[in-house]
Amino acid sequence: MSNPQEVKAEVGGSVWKIEVTVGQAVAEGDTLLIIESMKMEIPLASPAAGTVLEIRVAETDMVDEDQVVVLIG
């Protein structure tokens, strides 16, 4: 894929757990990471199949809604 797909946080909160690593192949719907928001754990799913090119956050980082957190290629 020549244009990487940006995966954005659906909600603001804290990155509770990162489920993937750079270079890992993912399928559409696979959980990439989990965001904790208002005491709820919200999984962020891959919108498409591909390879994780970049993870732009670390566990415990605070993220804003619509912030790019992962690139899939």
Secondary structure, 3 states (H helix, E strand, C coil): CCCCEEEECCCCEEEEEECCCCCCEECCCCEEEEEEECCEEEEEECCCCEEEEEECCCCCCEECCCCEEEEEC
